């Protein structure tokens, strides 16, 4: 079945069923009813935490958000709770993609600086910012790294444009700068999703991390020891873990984690505020 104007109510009904009865199997039902292969272009506005985004039926991320309510529903819920707990002022969204996280975070802080270097993805980010009345998202059309330069970047198809990454054999050349050179003040939280470039992004933020000691959520392509080496002293690592009883995931302190996990890096003086 195609996702379209007449079938959207069914898609939202399946999403609602999953929220009310969060058991395994709903995703399989959704993918059976709306298979990924053969979906035709169909643009629509999709309600997400904090606002709305433009979506298309051919995009994997948009179909995922249509069913789950967000591209990473557990992480979005936890991050919004953290921002409220710490009364966040400035947030950095490094690897902002089309602004799902930026929009979710903007409702819970004063300012979001959204960094997205890939021009076609950046255009979607701008459109989604404009779609929402909240004007506290500041877009930047470059990435964060440990040098001020241009790096090769491997783009992917529009349906998976969140998976592009900096790599030596990339087909694009995109600008990057160290975050410290921007002199952004009152940084309380940083979200990093840069497909393997996270250590260089963190190194370029060394002064910011040392002076502001923000909480960081990082999709990490390295092990725990390497990640901690890139952080100031007294940071602790947390990850989302499934409770044996509760349906929702909770943050738990960890010493190790699977590569590719979202890891929360929390300064010791702040971890008491971390709750889900």
Buried (B, 14 or more C-beta within 10 A) or exposed (E): EEBEEEBBEBBBEBBEBBEEEEEEEBEEEBEEEBEEEEBEEBEBEBEBBBBBBBBBBBBBBBBBBBBBBBBBBBBBBBBBBBBEBBEBBBBBBBBBBBBBBBBBBBBBBEBBBBBBBBEEBBEBBBEBBEBBEEEBBBBBBBBBBBEEEEBBBBBBEBBEBBBBBBBEEBEBEBBBBBBBEBEBEEBBBBBBBBBBBBBBBBBBBBEBBEEBBBBBBBBBBBEBEEBBEBBBEEBBBBBBEEEEEEEEBBBBEBEEBEEEBBBBBBBEEBBEBBEB
